[in-house]
Amino acid sequence: MTLQSVPFRLGIHPINWVGEDVLEHGDFYTYEDVMGDIQALGFKGTEISRKFPEDKEELKKALDRYGLQLTTQWKSVFFSDPKRHEEELKAYRAHVELLKEFGCKVISTAEIGGSILNQDPTRGVDETYVQRLDDEGWKYLVEGLNKAGEIAKENGMDLVYHHHAGTVVEQPEEIDRLMEMTDKNVVSLLYDTGHGYYGGNDPVQLLQKYIDRVKYVHLKDVRQNVLEQARKEHYSIRKCIRSGMFTVPGDGVLDFEPVFKILIENNYSGWALIEGEQDPIEHNPYEYAKKSKEFIIETIEKVKADSITKN
């Protein structure tokens, strides 16, 4: 079985090489290093890295040079603050129009009001506190997301909400509330195995519950011993990442076989990107990506074989 025979579109995130929340991770890499490795590994789909060219024409040339397709780019929003809606929706429309030029079909979206992720990671302080939303905050978040989702739909795209560690939507009840309150016609879900598990969700149950709204996937694994230490000592999400809590599929505690089974049985055909998000000096991103790719292909092969045997 090869990458091309995987029933959904398997790509890889540049965050395996260059950290986005922990800026010292992989800061020495150039975009040529990252794109070259992704191409050598045989992947076609990837997201935007902070090391990629900022000029859109230069970015298009670079992607073409390495035979890569842009899948999406994270978009932070502050919809929980009604005073910011106008400026936020204007910025969202601009982001949608940019990604549309690259052929993206989804916009990875996350509310970061109340989160340490909206604070400067270079400021020397790493807080653990996340200010949870009250009923009014939820009302405005949902209102903003529905409007942003309509903008995405107008452009033939989908808003996929990224439940994310260290934000106001990470725990089971928060994901449930988001899914219940938002318009299912304009707000979909970015399902993330690692962030889901960190937030206290059972990744399999989470996927099974919302598979009808999942239109983008991040495949991330977790080192259980680091997670337990992080909970015991109340690590911030940045300290969790620095401590190596996340890794690539096949290198942690998560069971991906039922995850792939659900995706296959429900004919999921969108992108699923491998994410490791760990120190590339300690964990060589090319080697980890190569092993994870092999693990995913082998696991999917087993799921398919088991399905044939049962039928």
Solvent accessible surface area in square Angstrom, and as a share of the most:
residue,aa,sasa,rsa
1,M,79,0.35
2,T,81,0.47
3,L,22,0.11
4,Q,142,0.63
5,S,49,0.32
6,V,10,0.06
7,P,52,0.33
8,F,8,0.03
9,R,125,0.46
10,L,10,0.05
11,G,0,0.00
12,I,0,0.00
13,H,13,0.06
14,P,0,0.00
15,I,14,0.07
16,N,7,0.04
17,W,1,0.00
18,V,0,0.00
19,G,5,0.05
20,E,59,0.26
21,D,26,0.14
22,V,1,0.01
23,L,56,0.28
24,E,99,0.44
25,H,13,0.06
26,G,1,0.01
27,D,69,0.36
28,F,118,0.49
29,Y,34,0.13
30,T,65,0.38
31,Y,45,0.17
32,E,74,0.33
33,D,63,0.33
34,V,0,0.00
35,M,0,0.00
36,G,23,0.22
37,D,37,0.19
38,I,0,0.00
39,Q,87,0.38
40,A,70,0.54
41,L,8,0.04
42,G,28,0.27
43,F,1,0.01
44,K,119,0.51
45,G,0,0.00
46,T,0,0.00
47,E,4,0.02
48,I,26,0.13
49,S,3,0.02
50,R,83,0.30
51,K,58,0.24
52,F,7,0.03
53,P,25,0.16
54,E,172,0.77
55,D,81,0.42
56,K,78,0.33
57,E,86,0.38
58,E,87,0.39
59,L,7,0.03
60,K,58,0.24
61,K,118,0.50
62,A,1,0.00
63,L,8,0.04
64,D,114,0.59
65,R,132,0.48
66,Y,36,0.14
67,G,37,0.36
68,L,14,0.07
69,Q,60,0.27
70,L,2,0.01
71,T,3,0.01
72,T,0,0.00
73,Q,48,0.22
74,W,78,0.27
75,K,31,0.13
76,S,31,0.20
77,V,0,0.00
78,F,37,0.15
79,F,0,0.00
80,S,21,0.13
81,D,52,0.27
82,P,59,0.37
83,K,186,0.79
84,R,80,0.29
85,H,16,0.07
86,E,150,0.67
87,E,97,0.44
88,E,14,0.06
89,L,30,0.15
90,K,159,0.68
91,A,43,0.33
92,Y,0,0.00
93,R,94,0.34
94,A,59,0.46
95,H,21,0.09
96,V,0,0.00
97,E,84,0.38
98,L,56,0.28
99,L,0,0.00
100,K,101,0.43
101,E,86,0.38
102,F,22,0.09
103,G,39,0.38
104,C,4,0.02
105,K,137,0.58
106,V,11,0.07
107,I,0,0.00
108,S,1,0.01
109,T,0,0.00
110,A,0,0.00
111,E,0,0.00
112,I,10,0.05
113,G,11,0.11
114,G,28,0.26
115,S,1,0.01
116,I,5,0.02
117,L,24,0.12
118,N,60,0.31
119,Q,57,0.25
120,D,78,0.40
121,P,42,0.27
122,T,98,0.57
123,R,86,0.31
124,G,76,0.73
125,V,80,0.46
126,D,55,0.28
127,E,71,0.32
128,T,76,0.44
129,Y,153,0.58
130,V,20,0.12
131,Q,109,0.48
132,R,93,0.34
133,L,33,0.17
134,D,93,0.48
135,D,100,0.52
136,E,104,0.47
137,G,8,0.07
138,W,9,0.03
139,K,113,0.48
140,Y,44,0.17
141,L,0,0.00
142,V,12,0.07
143,E,60,0.27
144,G,0,0.00
145,L,0,0.00
146,N,34,0.18
147,K,88,0.37
148,A,0,0.00
149,G,0,0.00
150,E,88,0.40
151,I,12,0.06
152,A,0,0.00
153,K,85,0.36
154,E,118,0.53
155,N,25,0.13
156,G,61,0.58
157,M,4,0.02
158,D,24,0.13
159,L,0,0.00
160,V,0,0.00
161,Y,1,0.00
162,H,5,0.02
163,H,1,0.00
164,H,11,0.05
165,A,0,0.00
166,G,8,0.07
167,T,1,0.00
168,V,1,0.01
169,V,0,0.00
170,E,12,0.05
171,Q,58,0.26
172,P,49,0.31
173,E,106,0.48
174,E,16,0.07
175,I,1,0.00
176,D,35,0.18
177,R,80,0.29
178,L,0,0.00
179,M,7,0.03
180,E,135,0.61
181,M,76,0.34
182,T,9,0.06
183,D,56,0.29
184,K,146,0.62
185,N,104,0.53
186,V,18,0.10
187,V,0,0.00
188,S,6,0.04
189,L,0,0.00
190,L,0,0.00
191,Y,0,0.00
192,D,0,0.00
193,T,1,0.00
194,G,0,0.00
195,H,3,0.01
196,G,0,0.00
197,Y,52,0.20
198,Y,42,0.16
199,G,8,0.08
200,G,49,0.47
201,N,11,0.06
202,D,65,0.33
203,P,14,0.09
204,V,44,0.25
205,Q,126,0.56
206,L,11,0.05
207,L,0,0.00
208,Q,102,0.46
209,K,126,0.54
210,Y,23,0.09
211,I,21,0.10
212,D,132,0.68
213,R,32,0.12
214,V,8,0.05
215,K,80,0.34
216,Y,2,0.01
217,V,0,0.00
218,H,5,0.02
219,L,0,0.00
220,K,0,0.00
221,D,0,0.00
222,V,0,0.00
223,R,44,0.16
224,Q,54,0.24
225,N,109,0.56
226,V,20,0.12
227,L,0,0.00
228,E,96,0.43
229,Q,72,0.32
230,A,4,0.03
231,R,118,0.43
232,K,154,0.65
233,E,87,0.39
234,H,137,0.61
235,Y,34,0.13
236,S,5,0.03
237,I,4,0.02
238,R,6,0.02
239,K,92,0.39
240,C,0,0.00
241,I,2,0.01
242,R,98,0.36
243,S,50,0.32
244,G,8,0.07
245,M,0,0.00
246,F,0,0.00
247,T,0,0.00
248,V,5,0.03
249,P,1,0.00
250,G,44,0.42
251,D,62,0.32
252,G,32,0.31
253,V,73,0.42
254,L,25,0.12
255,D,93,0.48
256,F,2,0.01
257,E,52,0.23
258,P,37,0.23
259,V,2,0.01
260,F,0,0.00
261,K,78,0.33
262,I,10,0.05
263,L,0,0.00
264,I,40,0.20
265,E,109,0.49
266,N,64,0.33
267,N,128,0.66
268,Y,19,0.07
269,S,78,0.51
270,G,23,0.22
271,W,31,0.11
272,A,0,0.00
273,L,0,0.00
274,I,0,0.00
275,E,7,0.03
276,G,1,0.01
277,E,8,0.04
278,Q,9,0.04
279,D,31,0.16
280,P,6,0.04
281,I,135,0.69
282,E,128,0.57
283,H,29,0.13
284,N,76,0.39
285,P,5,0.03
286,Y,61,0.23
287,E,79,0.35
288,Y,51,0.20
289,A,0,0.00
290,K,92,0.39
291,K,133,0.56
292,S,1,0.01
293,K,41,0.17
294,E,82,0.37
295,F,61,0.25
296,I,0,0.00
297,I,18,0.09
298,E,111,0.50
299,T,15,0.09
300,I,0,0.00
301,E,84,0.38
302,K,105,0.45
303,V,9,0.05
304,K,71,0.30
305,A,51,0.40
306,D,50,0.26
307,S,50,0.32
308,I,134,0.68
309,T,116,0.67
310,K,154,0.65
311,N,157,0.80
